[in-house]
Amino acid sequence: MTLRKRFLRAANLLFIVLLAIQFLPDRISKEPKTGYVIWFAIGAEALVLIASALIRKPQSLNLFLDIAGFLFGFLIIWTLATAKFNLLKETLFPAPGRVFAQFIEDIDKILINIRSSLGIILQGFIMASAIAIPLGLFLGWSARIGSAATYISKFLSAIPPIVYIPYGIALLPSFRSVSVFVIFIATFWPVLASTMSGVLNVERKVIDSAKVLNVGRLSMLFSIILPAALPQIFIGLNQGLTVSFILLTSAEMIGARDGLGYYVKQYSDFGDYTRAIVGILVIGIVVIAISFLFNKLQRHLLRWKK
């Protein structure tokens, strides 16, 4: 790949445009704190240049540059619509520089809320997966029992887990334990259903080959059936993880005293929409980061499929 194709891309041009519009006159009453946007753009462009120099695969580089280009384009539109032309209501849609400045000011508080939310997600998700996967393996091993249990799990998983919150509040000692319980329910049923489905759909010749080698029952389940069912199991795990984030944020906005959902709800109630936008953006970043790491784990465990 030539230097021109690596370093003269749309993302680099959008970076220059983003910097240029920062010097246009501002039309809002509050200080737009343009310097924060400039430093953010410079830092992002530095990452783009490093990636352009180091990434060898054209597809990977194109993906990274497309994401960077989208980010620069979004900031251009945001800046023009707020600080430069004041097209949006200033109290509801602050300039990006104000949001970046608020993020830096509240970084300690944000990290505490991220730790709280991730702790609840991980606790409920891991507990549900640790129970649902082995149980799904044993239930799915019997075609008759597995078929019946699949329909039952589908019925129970169709019930929105958030409806269990009132019962959790009545029965459990703290709102954190209620949140963990809701995440557990949100993850357990889809993972159980997908595990049983994966076991029931394992090719018969794989099982017959293992039986010829006199493989024991436990070895059959965990060394033969489990790897073969993993693609289907990950479908349930992805579904459970996605629903868990949605439910946790909703639950935190109802009655929590910490967490990312609480952060957004608390400040939006007081009309502080700069912090509300900070919280919304942080939630998006956290979800993307967790999904990225989870997909990396999935690709590693399913590398044999290649």
N, C-alpha and C positions, 0 to 999 in steps of 0.2 A: 504494500500500500504506500503510495507516494506521500510526501510531506504535505502537499496541498490537500489531499483527501483526509489527512489526519488532523490538520490544524486550521483549515479554512472551511469550516462547516457552518450550517445554519445556526447551531448553538453559539458559535463564536460571534457571529454577526448579531444575534439577538442580545448577547452580552454587551456589545458596543452600543446598541440602541438603548438598552436599559440604562447604561451609564449616561448616555447623552441626554435622555429625558429628565434626569435628575436635576439638570441645570436650567430647566424651564421654570418660569415664575410660578409660585404656589398661590392657590386661590382658596385656601381654607383658613379658618381663624386660629386653629391650634397649630403649634409647631409640628411639622411633619417628620422631623428627625431624619432627614434625608441621609445623613452620614451612615446610619445603621444599614440602610439599603445598599449603599455603595460598598461598604465593607463586606456585607453578605455576598453581593454579586462578585466581588474580587475573589473571595474565598471559594465560591462555587466554580468560578472560571479557572482558578488554580487547580482544583480537582479535575476539571475537564481536560486541562492541558496534561496533567500527570497521567490520567487515564488514556488520553490519546497517544501518549508516548509508550505506555506499558502494555496496553491490551493488544494482543496479537490477532485474535479472532475477529474478523470483520463484523459478524453478526452481533457479538457481544459489545463491540465498540459502538455500532450503530444504535443498539438498544440504549446504552448509557447516554450517548449524545442526544438521542431523541427525548429521553427523560429530562436531561439538562435543558434542552431547547424548550420543552413544554414549561419547565419551571421559570425560565427567563421570560417567556411569552406571557405567562400568567402574571408575573410581577410587573411587566410593562402595562398590561391592561389594568391591573389593580392600581398602579401609581397614577395612570392617566385619569381613571374614573374617580379617584379620590383627591389626591393632593394637587394635581395639575389642572383639572377641569371641574372638580367638585360636582360631579354628576350624581353622586349618591349621598344620602343623608349622612352628615359627618359623624353624628353620635352613634349611628348603627354600623357604619362602615369606616373605621379609622384608616388612615394611611398606613402602608406596610411598615414604614420606619417606626411608627408608634408601636405597632405590634411587636416588632423585633426588640425594641427597647424594653417593652413590658415583659417580654419573655426573659431577657437577661436579668431584669430586676427581680422577677419572681422565680428564678431558676431553682432555688433551694426548696421553695414551697411546691413547685411542680415535681421535682424529683421525689419528694415525700409522697405525693399523691400517686405518682407512677408506681412507686414501690408498693403502696397499699393495693392498688388495682391489680397489679401483676401477681402479688401474693395470693389474692383471692382466686384469680383465674387459674394459676398453677395448682393451687391446693385442690380446688374442685375438679379440674380437668384431669389431673394425675390420679386422684382417687377413683374417679369414674372409669377411666381407661384401665386402671389396674384391676378393677372388678369386672368390667364389661367384656374385655377381651378373653380372659380365661373362661368366663361363664359362657360366652358366645361359642367358643371352641367346643366345649362339652355339650352344649345344647344342639349345636349344628352337626355334631358327629352322628347323631341319630336323625335320619331323614324325616321320620314321622314326628318326633318331638320338635325338631328344628323348624319344620313347616308350620306347625301350630304356634310355636313361640314367636316366629317371625311376624305373623299377623297380630299377635298380642302386643309385641314391641312397637309395631307400626302404629297401632291404635293409641298406645300410651304416649309415643313420641309426637303424635299429632296435637296433643294438648299443650298449649303454650305454657312453658315452665313458670312464667311470671305470675300465673294464677295461684301458685303455691306460696307466694310471699306472705299473704295473710296468715296462713297456717304456720309458716315458719316463724313469723313474729310471735305467734301465740305459744309455740312449743319450744323455741330455741332461746338461749340466754342473751344473745347479742345480735346486732344487725350484721356483723361480720359473719357469724355462723349461718345466718339466714342467707347471705349472699353466696357463701360456699355451697350451701345446700341447693340453691337455685342453679348454680353453675354445674353442680354434680348431676342434677336431673337433666339439664340441657345437653350434657355430654353423654350421659349413660345410655339413653335409649337409642340414639342414632348409631353409637359405636356398637352396641349390642346387636342391633338389627343388621348392620353392615358386616359384622364379624360372622354372624350366622349365615348370611347370604354368601359371603366369601367361602365359608366351609362347604356349604351345600353345592357350590358351583365348581369345586375343585375337580379337575379331570379324573375320571375313574381309573385311567391307566396309570396315573401317578400313585394312587393308593394301592392298586394291584401290584405294581412293581415293588413298593415298600413291603407289602405282605409277603411277597416271594422271598425277600431278604430277611424275613422273620423279625421285622421291626416291632418293638413293644408298643403298647398303647400310648404311653406318655411321650415316647420318642416320636411316634406317629403324629400326635397332635402338635407338639411344639417344634419338631425338626422338619416335618414334611408338610402338614396341613397349614400351620401358621405362616411359613414363608409364602406358600402358594396363595393364601387368602389375604396377604398384606395389601395388594392393590385395592381390594374392596374395603378393607379395614380403614385405610387412609381416607377413603371417601367419607366415612362416618366421622373420623377424627377431624377432618377439615370442616365438616358441617357443624360438629359440636363446638369447635374453636370459634367459628364465625358467630354462631348464635350466642356463645358465652360472652363475647365482647359486647354485643348489642344489649343483652340482658343485664350485664353488670353495670354498664353506663346508665341504663334506665333505672335500675335499682338504686344506684348511688344518687341519682337525682331525686329519688322519692324520700329517702330517710337516712342517708349515710352522713357521717361527719368528716370523711376524707375520701380520697379517690378522685379520678379525673372527672367523672360525672358530677360529683359534688362541687368541684372547682368551677365548672361551667355554670351550674345552677345557682350557686351562691352569688357570683358576680353579675349574672344576667338579672337576678332579682333586684339588684341595686342599680341596674342600668349601666353597669361597667362593661360595655360591649367590647372594649379593647381586650380585657382579660378573657371574656367569653370566647372571642375569636382565637386567642392564644390557646385556650383549652381545647377548642375544636381541632385546631391544627395539630396539637400535641397528640390527641387521641388518634388522628389519622396516621401520624408518623409511627406511633407505637404499634398500631395494628399492622401497618405495612412491614415494620421490622420483625414482628413476631411471625407474620405469615412468610416472610423471606427465610427466616431461620428454620421454620417448620418445613418449608418446601425443600430446603437444603438437606434436612434430615430425611425427608421422604425419598429424595433422589439417591441419597447414600444407601438407604436400606433396600431400595428397589434397583440398585445398579445392575443386578443380575439380569434384569429384563432387557438390557441393551444387547 
